[in-house]
Amino acid sequence: MLNWAIIGCGDVVQRLVQDSLFSKNKSTVIYVLTENFKEAEDYAKKYNIEHVLKKTKRNLNKILSDKKINSIYIATPPSSHLFYINYFCKKKINIVCEKPLVIKKKEISKLNNLIKKYKFNLFTCFYRRYLERFLYVKNFLSKKSIGKILYFDIKFFHSHKNHPTHNLIKGKPIPWRFVKEISGGGNVVDMGVHAMDLVEFMIGEIKDIKVFKSNNMNLYRVEDMCVINFELKNKILGQSSWCSVSDEKVDKFSIFGNKGSIHFTMNLGEKDIIEVKKNGKTYVKKISMKQPLHKNMFKNFINNLIQNNKKKVYEIKQNGLKNSILVGKINKIPLA
């Protein structure tokens, strides 16, 4: 039985609990710890969660000392991730943490040292590799239907008024995703890591990246435009461009082979079609992204933690850590 303590009480957490993901016979939530106590208290009552705690050292220690707790889900902004991982890993339990795991390159080494010392399982929330749309693309590419992959291109443009999740509204505080001290950067660190994870998941392991960034409109103290060039270990090249201040909305991931190409959108709420272009013809398949987006990922984690042996779980943990290193690579060149 997996007994969870959830750290944080944002939209993602509430959708997961509402979907009863943690309320099955094999997995349940016992604690929610948050700074927004009233909000957490309301939804914990609604979904029959036993304990709601305000973030204090005493309550952190209460969770730490509770022998029933064997799994932690950290759903707080990235700047606090390392603190919570470091705090709970001494229990040698399962830790699921939102992406990116950390926001500074030096913190990657600290994570590696903690895992080596305490032997705990660490999972990163790169949930898109568990979604039907991207599993379909991965399977399609494995059949070499567009021949040898040569190049990929990722574009994600929007204005500050139509951000997919957090618009910048005049007179209101800047969303934490655009505060470097909290998020680590702008859209590349927040949403771009999903695209980079899919590069490794679908196309090949990244060998090197070069980052070019700028802040054109000075709406916040992180980059509003970023271009990243990729070189993969299999010699495939690629490029991604991210703009948060464009008057045009673009969401497109394209992969080009020597016999055709495949194109699809990355984000919820955009066109849910996959286009394959080959021999002068275009073939279209529709695969939607459904809320809660984390659902398939958590089902996979839970099944592995319960059914698989320690070796297999450890391999999953290593994959999660490897993906987070992408953030470390980006931070070789500060984004803000």
PyMOL commands that set and color helices and strands:
alter all, ss='L'
color gray80, all
select helices_A, chain A and resi 11-18+37-46+57-65+78-91+105-118+127-130+132-142+176-178+180-183+187-202+295-307+310-330
alter helices_A, ss='H'
color red, helices_A
select strands_A, chain A and resi 2-7+23-24+27-34+51-54+71-74+94-97+121-124+149-157+206-214+225-232+237-243+250-257+260-264+273-278+281-286
alter strands_A, ss='S'
color yellow, strands_A
deselect
rebuild
show_as cartoon
